[in-house]
Amino acid sequence: METSYLGLALAAILILQFSTPINSSFSATTSLPSRNTYIEYIKTSCYNTTFYPKLCYHTLVIYASTIKTNPKLLAKTALNVSLIDTNSTSRFMIRVSKIPGLEPRVVAAMLDCVEEVGDSVYELQRSMEEIGHAGGSDFSKAMSDVETWVSAALTDDDTCLDGFAEEVVNKKVTAIVKRHIRRIARLTSNALALVNRYASTQANLP
């Protein structure tokens, strides 16, 4: 009976958390040749730069008409996508941790994870602020700070996963948590790769 209740509770949380549709940013006024160029730029950047190119492409292509072929906008959008998803996952984790009937060790692992993911949200927010200020003589320092913040966010995601490494927790909860944390870790990894790419290409400009 408890297992059935947990399953229903988790299903309800998932529906509430992820039922908001994502709107494409493609403008009706964007010409098809231009849009195809922007799409190809994102695809090439993702597949030549990131560890998870399919995820990179599918999460960024809807912003093609905004990104165009601008490497800074590509990196900023990747960071924003990671931030939005991480923030959503943080709220999801809080809800799951409050489901009645969870074992104490599950709750403890969940609360530790909530803290780690909360730190990740903060670090991604800081990285967004820093990349917005990057330019001129302070470019290298600003981008170094961005890379530091994003790397820290990725470390927090990995630390959260470590808390669910042992086979001592509810398998259903563990599977759901791991799926969500792996996704945000991969999004953050992709964002870091695109940030590094932008930083290196700009640094090499005369």
MOBELKA-V552106 format. One record per residue. N is the residue number from 1. PSI is psi as a letter, one per 30 degrees, with the letter a starting at -180 (999 if undefined). OMEGA is omega in radians with two decimals (none if undefined). Layout:
BEGIN
n=N psi=PSI omega=OMEGA
n=N psi=PSI omega=OMEGA
END
This chain:
BEGIN
n=1 psi=e omega=3.13
n=2 psi=e omega=3.14
n=3 psi=e omega=3.12
n=4 psi=e omega=-3.14
n=5 psi=e omega=3.12
n=6 psi=e omega=3.14
n=7 psi=e omega=3.12
n=8 psi=e omega=-3.14
n=9 psi=e omega=3.13
n=10 psi=e omega=3.13
n=11 psi=e omega=-3.14
n=12 psi=e omega=3.14
n=13 psi=e omega=-3.14
n=14 psi=e omega=3.14
n=15 psi=e omega=-3.14
n=16 psi=e omega=-3.02
n=17 psi=e omega=-2.96
n=18 psi=g omega=-3.12
n=19 psi=f omega=-3.13
n=20 psi=k omega=-3.11
n=21 psi=k omega=3.08
n=22 psi=k omega=-3.13
n=23 psi=k omega=3.09
n=24 psi=k omega=3.14
n=25 psi=g omega=3.12
n=26 psi=k omega=3.12
n=27 psi=k omega=3.13
n=28 psi=f omega=-3.11
n=29 psi=f omega=3.13
n=30 psi=k omega=-3.11
n=31 psi=l omega=-3.09
n=32 psi=e omega=3.11
n=33 psi=e omega=3.14
n=34 psi=e omega=-3.13
n=35 psi=e omega=3.12
n=36 psi=e omega=3.10
n=37 psi=e omega=-3.13
n=38 psi=e omega=3.13
n=39 psi=e omega=-3.13
n=40 psi=e omega=3.11
n=41 psi=e omega=3.13
n=42 psi=e omega=-3.13
n=43 psi=e omega=-3.13
n=44 psi=e omega=3.14
n=45 psi=e omega=-3.12
n=46 psi=e omega=-3.04
n=47 psi=f omega=3.13
n=48 psi=f omega=-2.97
n=49 psi=e omega=-2.94
n=50 psi=l omega=3.09
n=51 psi=f omega=-3.11
n=52 psi=i omega=-3.00
n=53 psi=e omega=3.14
n=54 psi=e omega=3.11
n=55 psi=e omega=3.11
n=56 psi=e omega=-3.08
n=57 psi=e omega=-3.04
n=58 psi=f omega=3.14
n=59 psi=f omega=-3.09
n=60 psi=f omega=-3.03
n=61 psi=f omega=3.14
n=62 psi=f omega=3.12
n=63 psi=g omega=-3.03
n=64 psi=e omega=-3.09
n=65 psi=f omega=3.06
n=66 psi=e omega=-3.11
n=67 psi=e omega=-3.04
n=68 psi=c omega=3.08
n=69 psi=h omega=-3.07
n=70 psi=j omega=-3.08
n=71 psi=e omega=3.10
n=72 psi=e omega=3.11
n=73 psi=e omega=3.09
n=74 psi=e omega=-3.14
n=75 psi=e omega=3.13
n=76 psi=e omega=3.14
n=77 psi=e omega=3.09
n=78 psi=e omega=3.08
n=79 psi=e omega=-3.12
n=80 psi=e omega=3.09
n=81 psi=e omega=3.12
n=82 psi=e omega=3.14
n=83 psi=e omega=-3.14
n=84 psi=e omega=-3.11
n=85 psi=e omega=3.13
n=86 psi=e omega=3.11
n=87 psi=e omega=3.10
n=88 psi=e omega=3.12
n=89 psi=e omega=3.10
n=90 psi=e omega=3.12
n=91 psi=e omega=3.11
n=92 psi=e omega=-3.12
n=93 psi=e omega=3.12
n=94 psi=e omega=3.14
n=95 psi=e omega=-3.12
n=96 psi=e omega=-3.11
n=97 psi=f omega=-3.11
n=98 psi=g omega=3.12
n=99 psi=k omega=3.12
n=100 psi=k omega=3.04
n=101 psi=f omega=3.10
n=102 psi=k omega=3.11
n=103 psi=k omega=-3.13
n=104 psi=e omega=-3.13
n=105 psi=e omega=3.07
n=106 psi=e omega=3.14
n=107 psi=e omega=3.14
n=108 psi=e omega=3.12
n=109 psi=e omega=3.12
n=110 psi=e omega=-3.11
n=111 psi=e omega=3.05
n=112 psi=e omega=-3.13
n=113 psi=e omega=3.09
n=114 psi=e omega=3.13
n=115 psi=e omega=-3.13
n=116 psi=e omega=-3.13
n=117 psi=e omega=3.06
n=118 psi=e omega=3.07
n=119 psi=e omega=3.13
n=120 psi=e omega=3.09
n=121 psi=e omega=-3.13
n=122 psi=e omega=-3.09
n=123 psi=e omega=3.09
n=124 psi=e omega=3.06
n=125 psi=e omega=3.11
n=126 psi=e omega=3.13
n=127 psi=e omega=3.10
n=128 psi=e omega=3.11
n=129 psi=e omega=-3.08
n=130 psi=e omega=-3.10
n=131 psi=f omega=3.07
n=132 psi=f omega=-3.13
n=133 psi=f omega=-3.04
n=134 psi=k omega=3.12
n=135 psi=l omega=3.09
n=136 psi=b omega=-3.06
n=137 psi=f omega=-3.13
n=138 psi=g omega=-3.03
n=139 psi=e omega=-3.07
n=140 psi=e omega=3.14
n=141 psi=e omega=-3.14
n=142 psi=e omega=-3.12
n=143 psi=e omega=3.06
n=144 psi=e omega=3.09
n=145 psi=e omega=3.11
n=146 psi=e omega=-3.13
n=147 psi=e omega=3.12
n=148 psi=e omega=-3.13
n=149 psi=e omega=-3.10
n=150 psi=e omega=3.08
n=151 psi=e omega=3.11
n=152 psi=e omega=3.10
n=153 psi=e omega=3.13
n=154 psi=e omega=3.09
n=155 psi=e omega=3.11
n=156 psi=e omega=3.10
n=157 psi=e omega=3.13
n=158 psi=e omega=3.12
n=159 psi=e omega=3.09
n=160 psi=e omega=3.13
n=161 psi=e omega=3.14
n=162 psi=e omega=-3.13
n=163 psi=f omega=3.13
n=164 psi=g omega=-3.10
n=165 psi=e omega=-3.10
n=166 psi=k omega=3.14
n=167 psi=i omega=-3.11
n=168 psi=g omega=-3.05
n=169 psi=l omega=3.12
n=170 psi=k omega=-3.03
n=171 psi=e omega=-3.13
n=172 psi=e omega=3.12
n=173 psi=e omega=-3.14
n=174 psi=e omega=-3.11
n=175 psi=e omega=-3.12
n=176 psi=e omega=3.14
n=177 psi=e omega=-3.12
n=178 psi=e omega=-3.12
n=179 psi=e omega=-3.13
n=180 psi=e omega=-3.12
n=181 psi=e omega=3.09
n=182 psi=e omega=-3.14
n=183 psi=e omega=-3.11
n=184 psi=e omega=3.09
n=185 psi=e omega=3.13
n=186 psi=e omega=3.07
n=187 psi=e omega=3.14
n=188 psi=e omega=3.07
n=189 psi=e omega=3.11
n=190 psi=e omega=3.13
n=191 psi=e omega=3.13
n=192 psi=e omega=3.13
n=193 psi=e omega=-3.13
n=194 psi=e omega=3.04
n=195 psi=e omega=3.12
n=196 psi=e omega=3.14
n=197 psi=e omega=3.12
n=198 psi=e omega=-3.13
n=199 psi=e omega=-3.09
n=200 psi=e omega=-3.12
n=201 psi=e omega=3.14
n=202 psi=e omega=-3.12
n=203 psi=f omega=-3.10
n=204 psi=f omega=3.11
n=205 psi=k omega=3.13
n=206 psi=999 omega=none
END
